[in-house]
């Protein structure tokens, strides 16, 4: 790896962690891109696949094709945060790259992220340029975002982004004016592809496993900033399908996972006034949506009723912050 300190083959510099749940074909493409499609002479990273109770044979398929890969098999779906922590513990590399199973590394992408962090000790983590599969078009609005604000989250749950996609609040949150062709500091690179300095990752305690899906990567990046800056590396390119894990989910499952994570994130990182405002708006909207959906979709209505209950529940105090 150019610019990266030499290290023996028995001790890889980079551990690549790939959590997966019933995405066998995508996972195989992801692991192949990491282990077989790198630049000639590029040192292979250690790859750890954490299988969250898949029923599509993912774990067996990976082990058969790449016996050198570490495969962690969970008997139940432990969620993204827990799977990432398991994968990180299975390695010892100086850098840990967390990859969604629906990403494919273009040649040299992994080494460029590692080289950047090796050359920039003031940075705790780095994200990559995520492009739409089969293209070089950056995933604008996803690959890099601003850290969540109350106004941006209210715009989202109120549906403002749907009726006015270019509104100033959402434009800032989604970083629609970000220059994807320049390496620079970034607030929140997507957790779909995030390389962390292991020392910093372990210092903050890894991912907060209180998040099941959603906001766990935002929370991690925010805490990593205590130990260094966060970079976006424009020439480390990964193709990203997006949404592979959730495409089979019922809308009720999305609601039941996203809102508790949103409340948890605000409880940890935002002042009491903002936490109360978020819960009041989210709870009121949930009550109206539960009533509207009740005649048509009982599961969705029940999910919104649970959101309303959570919005009214006591907030986590500062002592619960991590």
N, C-alpha and C positions, 0 to 999 in steps of 0.2 A: 504494500500500500504506500503510495508516494506520500512523504511527509509524516508517516506514522512510525513510531519507534519499532525496531525489530523485536519479535517475540517468537518463542519456539512454537512449533506446530502443535505441541501438546497443551499449550496454554494460549488459546486464541485471545486476541485483543478485544473482539466484539462477540457478545452473546446476542443472538437474534431470537426473540421470544414471539411465538405466533399462537395466540389463543384461537380456538376454533370450536364451532358447534354446528354440526351437520352442513359443512361446506367442503366436502371432500375434494371435489374437482378444483375448486379455487385454492384450497390449501396446498394441494400438490403443485400447482403452478407457482404459488408463492415460494414454497421451499425450494423448488427447482431453480427459480431465479436467484435465490440467495446462495445455493450451494454449487450450481453448475453453470450459471450464465454470467459469471463475473468476468472482469478483464483478465486476459492471460497473465499469469504470474501473480495474480492477486491472492493473498492468503485467505483461506476459507474461514468464515466465522464458525463458532459453535451455534447450532440451531436447536432450539427447544420448542417443541410443539406441545401445547397444553390442550388436551381434548376434554371439553366440557360435556361429557356424557353423550357424545354423538351416537346416532344409530345407523349412520351411513358407511361405517367401516373406515373412517378417516385414520384412526390410530394405526390399524393394521396395515393400511396401504402405505402410510409414511414409513413405518418400520421395515416393511418388505423392500421398498425402493432405496431407502437411505438408512441402513442399519447403524450408521454413526450418529444419527440424530437421536437426541433424548426426547422420549415421548412420555408425557405425564398424563395418566388416565384418571379422570374424575368420575365418580359414580353418579354425580348429580351436576347440574349446570350451576357452577359456583359463581358465575358472572365474570365480567371482563376484568375488574380490578383484582379479584382474588387470583384468577388465572395468570395475570401478569406477574403478580408477586411470586407465585409458585415457580414460574418460568425463570424469573430473575434469581431466585434462590438456587436453582439448579445449575447456575453458571458461576464464573468467577472473573470474567473479562473486565477490563477497565471501563468499557462502555457497554451499555445494554440498549439494544434497539428493539422497540416494541412495534410489531407490525400486525395490522389487521390481516386476516386470512384472505381478504379479497384484494390485496395489493401484489404487485409484481415489480421487483427491482430491475431497473434498466442497468446495463453493464456499468460497473464502476460506482453505482449510487451509494452502496453501503460504505465503500472505502472513502468516498468523498466526505460523507458525514463524519466518519472517524477521524480523517485527516484534519478536518476543520476544528473539531474539539481538541485534538492533540496539539494543534498550533495556537489555540485560543484558550488558555487556562482560565480566563475570566468568565467563560460561558459554562453553564451547568447542563445545558441540553440544546439540541438542534432538531429542527423539523426540516422536511424535504419539500420539493416541488411535486405535488400530487397532480397528475394529469388524468383526463378521461381515458378509459381503456382504448387502445388502438390509435391514440392521437398524441399530440404534444400540447393540447389545450389545457392550461391550468384550471383546476377546479376552484374558480373564483367564488368566494363566499363560503368556502369550506376549508381549504388548505391552511389558511391563516385567518384568524378572527381576533377581535379585541376581547379582552376579558369582560365577562357579563356585567352590565349595569342594570339598575332597576328599570330605567326608561326603555332599554332595549328588550328586556324580558316582558315588560308590560305590552310593548308593541307586538311582540310575538304571540303572546297568549290572547290578546285582543283581536288578532287577525289582521293587524295593520299592514304587515308585510305582504299579505295576499292581495289586498285591494290597492296598496300603494308601495310596490316593491322598492322604489328608489327613495323612500322617505329618508330624511337626514339621520334619524336615530338608527334605523336599521342599516343604512349605508355605512355608518361608522362601525357598528357592531360586526358587520360582515366584511369589513375592510375592502369594499368594492373598488377603491382607488389604489390598492396596494400594488407595488411594482414587483411582479413575479419573476422578472428577469434580472434581478439584482440581489445578491446576498446581503443580508442586513439583519438588524435586531428585530424581533417580532414579539408581540404580546402573548399570543396563544397559537402556536402551530397545532395542527390537528393530531390527536392521539392515535390516528390510524397509522402514523409513521413518525415516531419520536425516539431519538437517540439520547440517552441520559448518561452523564458521567456517573459511574456506579457509586462513587464516594458521596455525591450529592443525593442520589436516589436513596441510598441507605440512611443518610443523615436525616432525611425528612420522614423516614419510616415507610417508604414505598407508596403504593396506591392506598387510598383509604377504602377499605373493604366494606364500609358502610354504604358505599354506592354500589348498586347492582349493575345497571347500565345507565349511561348519560352522566355527564359532568365529572366523572372520575378523572378524566384527563385534564380538564380545566382546573380542577382542584389541585392535581399534582403539579402542573406547570406553575400555578400561583405559589405553591409552597417551595418549589425549586428555586424560585427567584430570590429567596433568602440566601442562596448559596452561589448565585452567579446569574449572568444574563442569559437570555434565550435567543437563539439564532434561527434564521431561515436561510437554508443553503440552496441557491437557485439551480446549481448544476448537479444536484443529487436528485434524480428524477425517478419517481415510482408511479406506475399506472395504478389506478384505484377504481374498482367497480362501484363501491358504495352501497350500503344498505343490505348487504347479502345476508347478514344475520337476522335482520328484522323483516325481510320481505314476506315471510310466512306467518308473522305475528298478526293476530287479530288486533284491531285498533284499540280494544280495551286493554290489551297487554302493554301497548305503547304508553297509554295514559297512566296505567298503574305503575310503570317503571319510571317514566320521565318526571312526573310531578314530585314524588318523594325525593328524587335526586336534586331537583331544582330547589326545594325547600331546604334540604341538607346543605347545599352549597351556600345559600344565602345565610343560613344559621351560622355557618363557620366563618364567613368572610365579610358580611355586611352589617352595618349598624342596625340597632333595634327598630328604628323608625322605618327603614327600608324593608326589613323583614316583615313587619306588621302590614305595610302597604301592599307588599306582594301577596301575602296570604288573604287579605281582605278582597282584593280584586280576583285572585284565583279562586277563592272559595265562592264568591258570588257568581262568577261565570260558571263554575262547576255545577252549582245548584240549578241554574237556568238550563244548562246543557243536559243535565240528568233528566229534568222534566221534559225537555224537547225530544230526547232519544228514547224515553221509556216506552212509547207505543211501538217503536220500530226495532230497537236493538237493546235488549235487556242487559247484555254484558257491558255494553258501552255506558249505559245509564248507571249501572252499578259501579263502574270504575270512576265515573264522575262523582258519585255520592261518596266514595272513599276519599277522593281528592278534597271534597268539602269537609269531611271529617278531619283529615290531616291538617287542613288549613286552620281549623278551629282548635286543634290540639296545642298544648303548651310548646313553646319554642325551646330548642336546645340552648342552654346557656353557654357563656364563653368558656366555661370549664370543659365543655365537650369538644372544643376546637383541637385540631391536630396539626 
